[in-house]
Amino acid sequence: MSAVDVKPIFMFGPPRTGTTLLARLLAGGNGVLSLSEPFHLHAILHRWALRGFFWDFQRRHGLRRVPWPNRCTVERFLAFLRETAGANGLRYLVIKEVFHELGLRPPFCNLHLLERLAAGGAPVIALIRHPCDAAASTLGLLQWLLGKHRGCIIRLLWPSVPRFRDDGHLIRWAAENWAHFADWARQRDFFVVRYEDLVADPAKMLSHICDRVGLPFHQRMLDHHRHKPVAFGGIGDPKVLMLKARPVHDEAIGRGRNLTRRQSDSVKAACGTQAAELGYTL
């Protein structure tokens, strides 16, 4: 199978909206190579480190290797991923990227990249989640990741990790970034999926998603905790990537109740209009 026969499917969403989970579920389909934030890795890793990451990914999944591009531009990197899928008889390439635009310096600002990917005409899934839940979950992950010393240790290994003055600054950024994504997705008429609908009725929503993007639905998507995907990996939600898989559940709904009154008001001020358009009550 050649690279031109491989169908790319893109999935975009703000941080902590379930994009890694959905990428894991779609990986259960027949002939699917599903990658979590490969272009983020492309932006933050040196060329040799990026090549090593994907060679190890291919080795762990028993995939046939294809030549690494001499000049690893965005276009050539995408071609490399499609060639990897095609060389291994995989017909679909699912690529998930997290939208993080406002107030962050490169390599985290990625609106231009996502515009370039979407301009190719491939199906795009826009995944969204209640803005208070997404903000609270983003805060929780950053607190766990950076620790009480605000990331002094992790930044020795990953100097480009974003810096926020305090929790209030992070919540405001998360809310404004969420609102920016909601506007961007609406302006481009992307297919929008709410995280709450996905976890409430995964069978119905996965079937609907597959129908919209032209990916055959398979029961293994729902039973992802019982089957190892043919090819899935990257960076993203540690619980999805590193821990033992569990059936889809809705335990994370309502996490926004952990926000303080000031933090909640900050989210409402930034996201009120967009949240109402998507059926969320603040």
N, C-alpha and C positions, 0 to 999 in steps of 0.2 A: 504494500500500500504506500502511495506517495504522500508527501506532506500536503499537497493540494486537496487530497481526499479527506483530510482531517478537518472536522468542523470545530472551530473555537467557540466557546461560550464564556462570556465574562460575567462576573458577579462583583458588584461594588456595594459598599455600605460604610457608615461611620464606625468608629471603634466600638466594640462590645455590642454588636447588633446581631450576632449569630452567623456571621459569614463563614467562619471556620467550620461550624457545625454543618451548615448546608453544603459546603464543599466536601465534607466527609460523607454526607448522605449520598450526594450525586456520584461519588466515587464508586458506589456499589453497583452502578449500572454496567451493562455489557459494553466492553471496549472503551472504557473511560480512563483517561489520564487526568487526575485532578491535582492541581497545585495551589497551595496557599501562599500568596504574596511572593511569587517568584520575581516580579519586577521591583519590589521593595528590596529583596536581596540583591538584585542587579544594581540598585542605586547605592547600597551601603557597603558592599563587599568589593575588595580588589578582584581583578579579573582571575587571578590564580585561585583565590579562595572560592569564588563563585563556581569555577570549573570543578574544583575539588568537591564542593557541596553536591553538585549534580552528578558527578561520577559516583560518589558514595550513594546517592539516592538510587541511581541506576543499578548499582551492585546489590543493594539491599532488596530491591524488588525484582531482581533477575532480569533486568531489561537490557536489550541489545544497545550498545553505545553507537552514537553517530558522531561525526567529526565536529569538534568545537569550532565556532566561527573565529576567524582571524581578527576581525574587528567586531566586538560584541556590542553593536548599537542596539537600540530598542527593537528595530525591525529585524535585524539578524538574530537577536535573541529569541524573538517570537518564532522566527522560521526554524531555529534550532529546536524549540519545544515541539513544534508541529512535526518536524522530522523525527524526533524521538518517538512521538506517538505513532506515526506512520510506520516506522521501521519495526515496531513491535505489534503491528496489527490492531492498534487502538484507533477507533474512528472519531472519538470526541476528546477535545482538550478543554477542560474546565479550569478557568483561571480566576481566582478570587484575589481582589486587592482591596485594602482598607482605604477609605477616603479620609485624608487628613490634610487640610489645606490651610486654613486661616492661622496666621500668627506663628507658623513654624518655618524655620529656614530649611533649605535642602539638606539632606535628601528626603525629608519627610513631606514637604509640599509636593503633591503629585497630581494636581488638577490637570496640568498640561499633558502628563502621561496618560491619564484616564481619557482625556479628550481624544488623544491620538489612537488609543485602542478602540474606543467606541466608534470612531470615524470609519473604521474598516467595514462596518455593516453587520458584524456578527451580533447574535442575540445578547442582550444585556439584562441581567437581573439586578434590580435595586432593592437591597434588603434594608429594612428600617425597623426600629424598635421604639417603644415609648421613650421619649427623651429623658425623663427623670431616671428611668431604669438604666438607660445607656450611660448617662453621666455618673450615676452611683457606681455602676460596674467598672467604668473607666477609672474612677478614683480608687476603688478597691484593688484593681490590678496594679496600678502604679504604686500604691502604698506597699503592696506585697513585693513588687519587682525592685523598687528602689530602696526599701527598708528605712529604718529610722534615721539613717545618715543621709537621706535624700539622694542616694545613688552614687555616692563617692566611689564605692567598690566597682559597681557594674560599669561606670563610665570609664574606668581604666581599660576595660575590654571593648566597650562600645561608646566611644566619645560623643557620638551624634545623638544620643538619647535626649529628647526634648527636656528643657528645664522650665519648671513652673515655680513661681515665687512662693505659692502656698496652695492649700486645697481649694480656696475660693477662686484663685486664678485658673486652676485646672478645670473646675466645674464650668466657669464662664467660657473657657475655650471649647470644652466639649459641647456645650449648648449651642454656641455660635457656629461651630463646625457642623453640627447636626442640622441646623436650620439652613446653612449654605448647601449642604448635600440635598436636602429635601427640595429646595428651589431648583437646583441643578438637574435633579432627576425629573422634576415636573416639566421644566422647560424643554427637555429632550424626549419627553413622552416615554420614558423607560417603563418597563414592566416592574411594578412595585409590589414587593411581598412583605407583609408585616410578620415580624418574628412571632408575635403572639398567636397569629393564625397558624403558623407553621407548627408550633409545639402543641397547640390545642387539638389539631386534627392533622397529623403528619401525613397520613395516607392520602387524604383528599388534596392537601396542598402540594405534596410532592408530585402527584399525578398531574395536577394543574400546571405546575412549573415545567415539568417535562413536556407536556403538550405544547406550552407556549414557546419553548426554546428548541423544540424538535429533537429531544433526547428521549429514547425509549425508556419507559418506566419499568423498573424491575423490583420485585419483592425484596431483594437483597438491600436495597436502599433503606427500607424500613428496618430490616434486621441487621443493620450495620454493626451492632454489637456482637453478632454471632459469626460474621464473616470478615476476613481480612481483605481490604480492597486490593485490586490488582496493582494500582499505582496511585498512592496518595501521600503527600508530605509537604513540607515547607515550614513557615513560621506562622504563628497566630495564637489562638487560645490554648494555653498550656494544658488545660483539662481535656481538650479534645485531642491534642497531638500527643500528649505524654502519658495520660492516665488510661486505665482500662475503660473501653467504651461501654456506655450504658444506653438503654432504650431512651428515645426522645422523651423529655419530661418538661414540665412547666414550672419547676421550682424557682427559676430565676425571675419569674414575673412578679412585679411589685417591689423590686429591690430599691426603687426610688424612695420608698418610705424611710430609708435610712439617712436620707439627706436632711440637713438642718433646715430650719425655716428660711434662713437667708439663702442657702444654696438652692432650695426649691424655687424661691422667688426669682433667682437669677436665671434658672432654666425657663421659667414661665415667661420672663421678659424677652428672652431671646427666641423662644420657639413657639409662642402662643398661636400665631397665625398658621404656621406650617403644621403644627400638631393637630389643630382643628380640621384642616383639610384632609388629613390622613385618618381622621376618626378617633384621635386621642383626646382624652379629657385631662386638663391640667388643673 
